[in-house]
Amino acid sequence: MIIQRVVLNSRPGKNGVPVAENFRLEQSTIPDTVQEGQVRVRTLYLSVDPYMRCRMNEDTGSDYLLPWQLSEVADGGGIGVVEESKHHNFAKGDIVTSFNWPWQTVAILDGSLLQKVVPELVNGRLSYFLGAAGLTGLTALLGIREKGHVTVGANQTMVVSGAAGACGSLAGQIGRLEGCSRVVGIAGTDEKCSILVSEMGFDAAINYKTGNVAQQLRELCPGGVDVYFDNVGGDISDTVISQMNQNSHIILCGQISQYNKDVPYPPPLPPGTEKIQKERNITRERFLVLNYMDKQEASILQLCQWIQEGKLKVRETVVEGLANIGAAFQSMMNGGNIGKQIVLVSK
């Protein structure tokens, strides 16, 4: 069977910025027959995520991420429909998902790598299983529950950097649902800041490109910061940490400002910021959602319930066509999106 797939065409270099040309669309073939235990799936949606920048390097800098290989098919979160099955858990027509879905139009996968999903849980919005009701939502929810120490009634203030991104836009809303009394976002355009406040329920949002972040934080968080959901690292995080309270908590989700730099993960803090962290006993532990997969099922159901109740608002940037996945990746890494970046492969 002839298919289309996207492979890694070139590496941007450890300190380079990814471009669409790092990926290449090509024609390939897959077997016509499905072996015992396998499933043939047609790809519906693929997820494009910041962590994938690490996979473009020969060394990902992480013990849990494998690098993409040159001229080999890329992979990540995906969702599709079963066209043929020789695995006892799946039947033709089932909607399935995987964290390691190849970037191709049709694939034959080992059934043990797949999970069946229930479209009704997300009101038929299947792409949500790659975002708000998938790994992105899990990262936000479990990050807050496991590392945020949010307590209902404790009058806590949460700040979210990268707040208009896939994870940040959910984290702020979940922080509120879990009990934070004030949520402030940091984003890169006035449009993003406006959406955070008008649609996502943030109390306020700061445009870090035009505003004085330190001054605005002092005004918007007069009682200091108790929980910081850190999606970016770098100078913004140093500014937030300087205004954090005694015994407060950093949820170390991502460090997108550092992804194009050859530094360890998580990057060390500058000496002045590290001094503040230690003096104020601020927790800053690496958070890896894959360590909490025993809580996956219950957490996904919670996320789906909030989505159905309208308590969790979801934003997506959808690009159509497998051929455009490289451009979608470049746009996401440049901060051009609001919410989750999704590629629609087929309907």
C-alpha positions as a Python dict, from the first residue, in 0.01 Angstrom:
ca = {
    (1, 'M'): (0, 0, 0),
    (2, 'I'): (135, 344, -95),
    (3, 'I'): (132, 604, 182),
    (4, 'Q'): (276, 946, 256),
    (5, 'R'): (505, 1006, 551),
    (6, 'V'): (717, 1283, 701),
    (7, 'V'): (1079, 1216, 792),
    (8, 'L'): (1350, 1420, 963),
    (9, 'N'): (1532, 1584, 672),
    (10, 'S'): (1803, 1767, 870),
    (11, 'R'): (1890, 1867, 1225),
    (12, 'P'): (1877, 2238, 1318),
    (13, 'G'): (2186, 2202, 1538),
    (14, 'K'): (2178, 2210, 1917),
    (15, 'N'): (2152, 2589, 1926),
    (16, 'G'): (1958, 2633, 1603),
    (17, 'V'): (1598, 2734, 1552),
    (18, 'P'): (1386, 2467, 1375),
    (19, 'V'): (1245, 2542, 1032),
    (20, 'A'): (991, 2364, 814),
    (21, 'E'): (1272, 2240, 588),
    (22, 'N'): (1405, 2021, 871),
    (23, 'F'): (1122, 1786, 770),
    (24, 'R'): (1051, 1617, 436),
    (25, 'L'): (733, 1468, 292),
    (26, 'E'): (789, 1151, 93),
    (27, 'Q'): (602, 857, -54),
    (28, 'S'): (654, 515, 98),
    (29, 'T'): (486, 175, 119),
    (30, 'I'): (351, -46, 397),
    (31, 'P'): (263, -416, 375),
    (32, 'D'): (-78, -507, 235),
    (33, 'T'): (-133, -765, 508),
    (34, 'V'): (-168, -718, 883),
    (35, 'Q'): (8, -970, 1108),
    (36, 'E'): (-131, -1124, 1428),
    (37, 'G'): (-134, -865, 1708),
    (38, 'Q'): (-117, -574, 1464),
    (39, 'V'): (-366, -305, 1364),
    (40, 'R'): (-383, -96, 1046),
    (41, 'V'): (-488, 259, 1123),
    (42, 'R'): (-568, 567, 919),
    (43, 'T'): (-427, 879, 1078),
    (44, 'L'): (-677, 1151, 1167),
    (45, 'Y'): (-480, 1397, 1381),
    (46, 'L'): (-118, 1444, 1485),
    (47, 'S'): (9, 1649, 1776),
    (48, 'V'): (298, 1896, 1748),
    (49, 'D'): (462, 1980, 2082),
    (50, 'P'): (756, 2186, 2214),
    (51, 'Y'): (930, 1882, 2368),
    (52, 'M'): (984, 1750, 2014),
    (53, 'R'): (1256, 2013, 1969),
    (54, 'C'): (1478, 1795, 2190),
    (55, 'R'): (1416, 1497, 1962),
    (56, 'M'): (1566, 1686, 1668),
    (57, 'N'): (1910, 1666, 1835),
    (58, 'E'): (2130, 1357, 1817),
    (59, 'D'): (2133, 1368, 2197),
    (60, 'T'): (1794, 1467, 2339),
    (61, 'G'): (1945, 1556, 2676),
    (62, 'S'): (1681, 1334, 2834),
    (63, 'D'): (1675, 974, 2946),
    (64, 'Y'): (1312, 924, 2840),
    (65, 'L'): (1315, 1080, 2491),
    (66, 'L'): (1467, 905, 2191),
    (67, 'P'): (1608, 1121, 1911),
    (68, 'W'): (1449, 1119, 1569),
    (69, 'Q'): (1681, 968, 1309),
    (70, 'L'): (1767, 1138, 980),
    (71, 'S'): (1553, 1016, 688),
    (72, 'E'): (1341, 811, 931),
    (73, 'V'): (973, 880, 999),
    (74, 'A'): (905, 1118, 1288),
    (75, 'D'): (649, 1028, 1554),
    (76, 'G'): (456, 1167, 1848),
    (77, 'G'): (103, 1187, 1980),
    (78, 'G'): (-156, 1078, 1726),
    (79, 'I'): (-511, 961, 1687),
    (80, 'G'): (-673, 757, 1414),
    (81, 'V'): (-933, 503, 1312),
    (82, 'V'): (-883, 127, 1286),
    (83, 'E'): (-921, 1, 929),
    (84, 'E'): (-819, -360, 993),
    (85, 'S'): (-735, -543, 1315),
    (86, 'K'): (-572, -869, 1413),
    (87, 'H'): (-553, -769, 1778),
    (88, 'H'): (-819, -889, 2020),
    (89, 'N'): (-869, -545, 2181),
    (90, 'F'): (-958, -360, 1862),
    (91, 'A'): (-1215, -378, 1583),
    (92, 'K'): (-1262, -193, 1256),
    (93, 'G'): (-1395, 156, 1322),
    (94, 'D'): (-1246, 195, 1670),
    (95, 'I'): (-1086, 531, 1747),
    (96, 'V'): (-738, 479, 1894),
    (97, 'T'): (-448, 689, 2016),
    (98, 'S'): (-78, 647, 2091),
    (99, 'F'): (213, 857, 2221),
    (100, 'N'): (432, 710, 1944),
    (101, 'W'): (220, 757, 1634),
    (102, 'P'): (424, 776, 1310),
    (103, 'W'): (382, 1086, 1099),
    (104, 'Q'): (223, 907, 806),
    (105, 'T'): (-120, 880, 646),
    (106, 'V'): (-171, 508, 717),
    (107, 'A'): (31, 284, 949),
    (108, 'I'): (46, -73, 1073),
    (109, 'L'): (104, -63, 1449),
    (110, 'D'): (149, -310, 1729),
    (111, 'G'): (-187, -322, 1908),
    (112, 'S'): (-14, -312, 2247),
    (113, 'L'): (95, 47, 2174),
    (114, 'L'): (-260, 169, 2122),
    (115, 'Q'): (-535, 287, 2354),
    (116, 'K'): (-901, 296, 2256),
    (117, 'V'): (-1080, 624, 2326),
    (118, 'V'): (-1446, 711, 2367),
    (119, 'P'): (-1542, 1004, 2140),
    (120, 'E'): (-1846, 1088, 2354),
    (121, 'L'): (-1617, 1189, 2643),
    (122, 'V'): (-1505, 1493, 2444),
    (123, 'N'): (-1832, 1559, 2263),
    (124, 'G'): (-1684, 1411, 1945),
    (125, 'R'): (-1388, 1652, 1933),
    (126, 'L'): (-1132, 1377, 1875),
    (127, 'S'): (-832, 1608, 1861),
    (128, 'Y'): (-893, 1691, 2230),
    (129, 'F'): (-748, 1348, 2313),
    (130, 'L'): (-412, 1488, 2198),
    (131, 'G'): (-448, 1802, 2407),
    (132, 'A'): (-689, 1894, 2684),
    (133, 'A'): (-802, 1531, 2734),
    (134, 'G'): (-460, 1385, 2655),
    (135, 'L'): (-98, 1423, 2754),
    (136, 'T'): (-116, 1805, 2758),
    (137, 'G'): (-410, 1811, 2997),
    (138, 'L'): (-252, 1540, 3211),
    (139, 'T'): (67, 1746, 3236),
    (140, 'A'): (-125, 2050, 3355),
    (141, 'L'): (-352, 1865, 3598),
    (142, 'L'): (-98, 1628, 3750),
    (143, 'G'): (168, 1898, 3760),
    (144, 'I'): (-60, 2114, 3971),
    (145, 'R'): (-177, 1826, 4190),
    (146, 'E'): (165, 1667, 4244),
    (147, 'K'): (394, 1972, 4257),
    (148, 'G'): (171, 2277, 4308),
    (149, 'H'): (38, 2203, 4657),
    (150, 'V'): (-279, 2400, 4584),
    (151, 'T'): (-520, 2408, 4878),
    (152, 'V'): (-884, 2519, 4854),
    (153, 'G'): (-943, 2824, 5072),
    (154, 'A'): (-573, 2906, 5115),
    (155, 'N'): (-604, 3225, 4905),
    (156, 'Q'): (-313, 3125, 4678),
    (157, 'T'): (-197, 3320, 4374),
    (158, 'M'): (-75, 3129, 4070),
    (159, 'V'): (132, 3269, 3784),
    (160, 'V'): (156, 3082, 3452),
    (161, 'S'): (424, 3160, 3193),
    (162, 'G'): (368, 3054, 2834),
    (163, 'A'): (8, 3097, 2938),
    (164, 'A'): (-145, 3099, 2588),
    (165, 'G'): (23, 2775, 2489),
    (166, 'A'): (-130, 2430, 2493),
    (167, 'C'): (-32, 2346, 2849),
    (168, 'G'): (-34, 2696, 3000),
    (169, 'S'): (-385, 2782, 2886),
    (170, 'L'): (-513, 2468, 3059),
    (171, 'A'): (-293, 2507, 3368),
    (172, 'G'): (-434, 2845, 3460),
    (173, 'Q'): (-791, 2720, 3436),
    (174, 'I'): (-708, 2403, 3631),
    (175, 'G'): (-532, 2607, 3899),
    (176, 'R'): (-855, 2796, 3950),
    (177, 'L'): (-1065, 2478, 3950),
    (178, 'E'): (-829, 2320, 4204),
    (179, 'G'): (-860, 2614, 4443),
    (180, 'C'): (-633, 2909, 4353),
    (181, 'S'): (-801, 3240, 4428),
    (182, 'R'): (-601, 3441, 4172),
    (183, 'V'): (-446, 3336, 3841),
    (184, 'V'): (-221, 3561, 3632),
    (185, 'G'): (-83, 3464, 3290),
    (186, 'I'): (223, 3580, 3098),
    (187, 'A'): (207, 3568, 2717),
    (188, 'G'): (362, 3734, 2411),
    (189, 'T'): (84, 3932, 2239),
    (190, 'D'): (-207, 4153, 2340),
    (191, 'E'): (-443, 3916, 2158),
    (192, 'K'): (-324, 3620, 2366),
    (193, 'C'): (-355, 3820, 2688),
    (194, 'S'): (-707, 3927, 2595),
    (195, 'I'): (-816, 3567, 2525),
    (196, 'L'): (-669, 3445, 2855),
    (197, 'V'): (-883, 3692, 3049),
    (198, 'S'): (-1202, 3693, 2839),
    (199, 'E'): (-1221, 3321, 2750),
    (200, 'M'): (-1000, 3126, 2988),
    (201, 'G'): (-1093, 3295, 3315),
    (202, 'F'): (-750, 3433, 3408),
    (203, 'D'): (-776, 3735, 3639),
    (204, 'A'): (-511, 3921, 3442),
    (205, 'A'): (-242, 3867, 3180),
    (206, 'I'): (90, 4039, 3111),
    (207, 'N'): (237, 4091, 2765),
    (208, 'Y'): (607, 4034, 2838),
    (209, 'K'): (713, 4187, 2506),
    (210, 'T'): (562, 4528, 2577),
    (211, 'G'): (519, 4548, 2954),
    (212, 'N'): (748, 4569, 3255),
    (213, 'V'): (688, 4218, 3388),
    (214, 'A'): (835, 4280, 3735),
    (215, 'Q'): (632, 4595, 3789),
    (216, 'Q'): (308, 4446, 3659),
    (217, 'L'): (353, 4134, 3871),
    (218, 'R'): (391, 4349, 4181),
    (219, 'E'): (68, 4528, 4094),
    (220, 'L'): (-129, 4218, 3994),
    (221, 'C'): (4, 3989, 4270),
    (222, 'P'): (27, 4223, 4572),
    (223, 'G'): (44, 3926, 4810),
    (224, 'G'): (328, 3765, 4615),
    (225, 'V'): (323, 3442, 4415),
    (226, 'D'): (246, 3106, 4579),
    (227, 'V'): (246, 2873, 4277),
    (228, 'Y'): (436, 2924, 3952),
    (229, 'F'): (357, 2703, 3654),
    (230, 'D'): (678, 2746, 3454),
    (231, 'N'): (653, 2674, 3082),
    (232, 'V'): (937, 2894, 2962),
    (233, 'G'): (1236, 2930, 3196),
    (234, 'G'): (1489, 3207, 3128),
    (235, 'D'): (1452, 3574, 3222),
    (236, 'I'): (1075, 3559, 3271),
    (237, 'S'): (1109, 3283, 3527),
    (238, 'D'): (1385, 3469, 3712),
    (239, 'T'): (1149, 3768, 3740),
    (240, 'V'): (860, 3555, 3872),
    (241, 'I'): (1078, 3368, 4120),
    (242, 'S'): (1199, 3701, 4264),
    (243, 'Q'): (840, 3769, 4371),
    (244, 'M'): (755, 3426, 4510),
    (245, 'N'): (660, 3379, 4873),
    (246, 'Q'): (824, 3174, 5146),
    (247, 'N'): (754, 2798, 5104),
    (248, 'S'): (604, 2848, 4758),
    (249, 'H'): (616, 2604, 4468),
    (250, 'I'): (740, 2598, 4108),
    (251, 'I'): (583, 2345, 3873),
    (252, 'L'): (864, 2285, 3629),
    (253, 'C'): (675, 2191, 3315),
    (254, 'G'): (885, 2311, 3024),
    (255, 'Q'): (1168, 2545, 2940),
    (256, 'I'): (1084, 2651, 2587),
    (257, 'S'): (1312, 2956, 2599),
    (258, 'Q'): (1600, 2713, 2651),
    (259, 'Y'): (1505, 2443, 2398),
    (260, 'N'): (1722, 2587, 2120),
    (261, 'K'): (2024, 2613, 2350),
    (262, 'D'): (2272, 2344, 2444),
    (263, 'V'): (2204, 2344, 2820),
    (264, 'P'): (2107, 2067, 3061),
    (265, 'Y'): (1742, 2011, 3149),
    (266, 'P'): (1617, 2157, 3370),
    (267, 'P'): (1859, 2447, 3317),
    (268, 'P'): (2033, 2571, 3633),
    (269, 'L'): (1911, 2900, 3775),
    (270, 'P'): (2136, 3208, 3774),
    (271, 'P'): (2317, 3252, 4111),
    (272, 'G'): (2094, 3539, 4227),
    (273, 'T'): (1774, 3350, 4148),
    (274, 'E'): (1906, 3030, 4305),
    (275, 'K'): (1986, 3226, 4623),
    (276, 'I'): (1624, 3348, 4642),
    (277, 'Q'): (1495, 2996, 4582),
    (278, 'K'): (1700, 2852, 4867),
    (279, 'E'): (1639, 3137, 5113),
    (280, 'R'): (1262, 3121, 5063),
    (281, 'N'): (1250, 2741, 5050),
    (282, 'I'): (1084, 2741, 4708),
    (283, 'T'): (1039, 2390, 4567),
    (284, 'R'): (1158, 2344, 4207),
    (285, 'E'): (1149, 1977, 4117),
    (286, 'R'): (1155, 1829, 3771),
    (287, 'F'): (806, 1710, 3677),
    (288, 'L'): (761, 1424, 3432),
    (289, 'V'): (400, 1326, 3367),
    (290, 'L'): (505, 977, 3251),
    (291, 'N'): (595, 899, 3615),
    (292, 'Y'): (230, 931, 3714),
    (293, 'M'): (58, 711, 3458),
    (294, 'D'): (-112, 513, 3737),
    (295, 'K'): (-329, 825, 3774),
    (296, 'Q'): (-389, 865, 3402),
    (297, 'E'): (-736, 713, 3372),
    (298, 'A'): (-894, 900, 3663),
    (299, 'S'): (-727, 1224, 3555),
    (300, 'I'): (-848, 1194, 3194),
    (301, 'L'): (-1202, 1137, 3318),
    (302, 'Q'): (-1174, 1450, 3536),
    (303, 'L'): (-1051, 1655, 3240),
    (304, 'C'): (-1332, 1522, 3018),
    (305, 'Q'): (-1590, 1607, 3284),
    (306, 'W'): (-1466, 1965, 3306),
    (307, 'I'): (-1473, 1992, 2925),
    (308, 'Q'): (-1831, 1859, 2908),
    (309, 'E'): (-1939, 2097, 3187),
    (310, 'G'): (-1783, 2393, 3007),
    (311, 'K'): (-1544, 2457, 3297),
    (312, 'L'): (-1233, 2388, 3088),
    (313, 'K'): (-1215, 2597, 2771),
    (314, 'V'): (-1005, 2454, 2489),
    (315, 'R'): (-826, 2644, 2214),
    (316, 'E'): (-661, 2473, 1918),
    (317, 'T'): (-461, 2588, 1619),
    (318, 'V'): (-540, 2336, 1346),
    (319, 'V'): (-330, 2305, 1031),
    (320, 'E'): (-463, 2084, 750),
    (321, 'G'): (-246, 1837, 561),
    (322, 'L'): (48, 1616, 655),
    (323, 'A'): (262, 1817, 412),
    (324, 'N'): (228, 2121, 641),
    (325, 'I'): (343, 1958, 965),
    (326, 'G'): (693, 2108, 936),
    (327, 'A'): (550, 2458, 899),
    (328, 'A'): (318, 2389, 1194),
    (329, 'F'): (618, 2287, 1404),
    (330, 'Q'): (810, 2601, 1309),
    (331, 'S'): (510, 2822, 1392),
    (332, 'M'): (463, 2659, 1732),
    (333, 'M'): (830, 2697, 1824),
    (334, 'N'): (810, 3065, 1727),
    (335, 'G'): (518, 3115, 1964),
    (336, 'G'): (271, 3189, 1689),
    (337, 'N'): (-15, 2976, 1819),
    (338, 'I'): (-288, 2999, 2078),
    (339, 'G'): (-356, 2669, 2252),
    (340, 'K'): (-268, 2330, 2115),
    (341, 'Q'): (-105, 2284, 1775),
    (342, 'I'): (-285, 2005, 1583),
    (343, 'V'): (-236, 1876, 1230),
    (344, 'L'): (-545, 1734, 1057),
    (345, 'V'): (-422, 1449, 835),
    (346, 'S'): (-755, 1305, 719),
    (347, 'K'): (-1125, 1338, 799),
}
